[in-house]
């Protein structure tokens, strides 16, 4: 439930900011109180989520390798942004990925409630796949271009790692939501 709250609030903060400040997309180095509060919110959540996932997995980081990588990259990057008090706009731009996290979290909740066969699940699943492309991968693409053009070493070296994880997430969701039900139906008919 904490993940759904974070993705909802972060998505809103990102969309609201750039809706009201579209020129901020041209200066991702910019920062201010709004950006710093959004960054602190996500930094706090990243630590909470990492600890919670470790707790659930018996404090064995090998059970959550991808999430350890993801959280390590995010925590180090966010810490740098908080310490240097620049790149707040970059942080909000990266938080655009949380639009997809919202649908990913709702999808997980529907699955936990055994609602995979419902129209709601199918709709959320489709939106999850779509927003992975539009809000994760397109954001990764934008980050890579901006970071390379502006010589932001950490961003252009770590972004490919996050891009890989986002592509893997997309492929898993496509396989489970579009193809696994077909496999299950074929096995039932045998």
N, C-alpha and C positions, 0 to 999 in steps of 0.2 A: 504494500500500500504506500510505503514511503517513496518507492520508485515512481508510482503514478502521480503522487503529489509533486515530486521534483520535476518530472517531465511536463506536467501541466503548467506549473509556475514558470519554469525556465522557458518553455515555448512562448508563453504569454509575454514574458519580459523581453525576449528577443524580437518577436513580431511587433510588439508595441513600440519598442525603441526605434527600430528601422522604419516603421510606418511613419513615425513622427520626425525622424531624422534621416531621411534617405541619403543625404550627402555624407553621412558617417561611413557609408560603405566605401567611399573613396579614401578614407583615412582610418584604417584599422588600428593605427597606433594610438589614436585618441582615447581619452579616458575621462572619467568624472565620477561623481558620487553614485549615480545610478549604476554605472558599469561596475564600480567597486562593490556595491551591495549585491548585485547579481553574481559577481565572481565569488564573493564570500559565501553566498548561499550555496553555490555549486561545489565549492571547495569543502564546505562542511558536510554536504550530502555525500560527496565522493568518499570521504573518510568513514562516514556512517555506513554506507553501502558496502565498502570493502570489509569492514569489521563484521557486518551482518552476514555477508557471504562466507567469510572465513569461519564464523561461528557455526553456520548451518552445515558447513563441510568439514567439521571436526578440526578446524584450524590447520588444515592441510592445503597449502597453496597449490599443490600439484593437482588437486581436484578441480581447480578453477583457473587453469593456466591462462586462457584468453582474457578472462576478467582481471586477473592479476596484471597482465600486460596493459590492458586498457586503463585500469585505475592508476597504475604507476605512471603511465604517460600523462594522464590527466592531472593527477595530483602534483607532479613536478612542474608541468606547464602552468597550471593555475597558480601554484605558489610563486613562480617567477613573475607572473602578471600582477599578483598582489604585492609582491616585494618592490617591483620596479615602478608600479603605478602607471604603467603604459600598457598598451594593447587591450584596453578594456573593450573597445569596439570589436576587436578580433575575438575576444571571449564571447561577446554577445552573438557574433556571427557564427562561431562554432556551436553555440547553444541552439542554433537553428536545427541541429540534428535531433534535438529533443522532441520536435514535432513527431518524428518517426517513433521515438521512444514511447510517446503517449499511446500510439496505436499498438505498439509491441506489448506494452503493459496491459492494455485492455484485452488484447488477444490472449495473453497469458491468464488473465482473470477468467475470461470466458471458458478457456480450456479447463481451468481448475474447477469450474462450476459444471463441467461436463456438458457444455453447450456447443461443441464442435459442429454439430449437425444443424445448427440454426442459421437463419438468414442473417442475424446480427453478427455471428462469427464470420460468415463468408464475406460480409461487407467490411468488417474490421480487418480481416485478413487481406482483402484486396487493397484497402487503404494503407495497411502496414507495408505491403510490397511496393506500392506506388510511392509512398513517402520515404522508403529506404532509398529509392533512386533520386527523388526530387529534393529531399532534405538531408540525406546523409552523403550519398555519392556526389551529387552536384556541389554540396558544401565542401567535401574533400577536394574536389577539382578546383573550386575557387580558392581554397586555402593554399593549395600547392602552387598555383599561379602567383598569388599575392606574396606568399612567403619567399618564393624563388626570386621574384622581381625586387623585393625589398630586403633580401639577404637576411631573413630571419631564420637562422640556422636550426634552432630547435623545432620550429614549425615544419620546415621543409624536410627534415630528417625523420621526424616522428609521424607526420601525416601519412606517409605510405603504410606505416604499421596499422594505423587506425583505418585507413582505406581497405587494407587487406581484411581486417576484422569485420568491417561493414559489408564487404562483398561476401565473405563467408556467412555472415548472418542472413543476408539476402538469399543466398543459395539454400541454406537450411530451411528458411521459411517457405520458399518456393517449393522445395521438395516435399516438405511436410504438409503444406496446405493445398498444393495443386496436384501432387503426384501420389502421396501416401494414401489418400482416400481411394484412389483408383486401384492401388495394390491391394488394399484391404477388401474392396468390393470383389476383385478377381479371386482372392483367396476364399471368400465366403461362398462364391458360386461353385467352387470345386468340390 
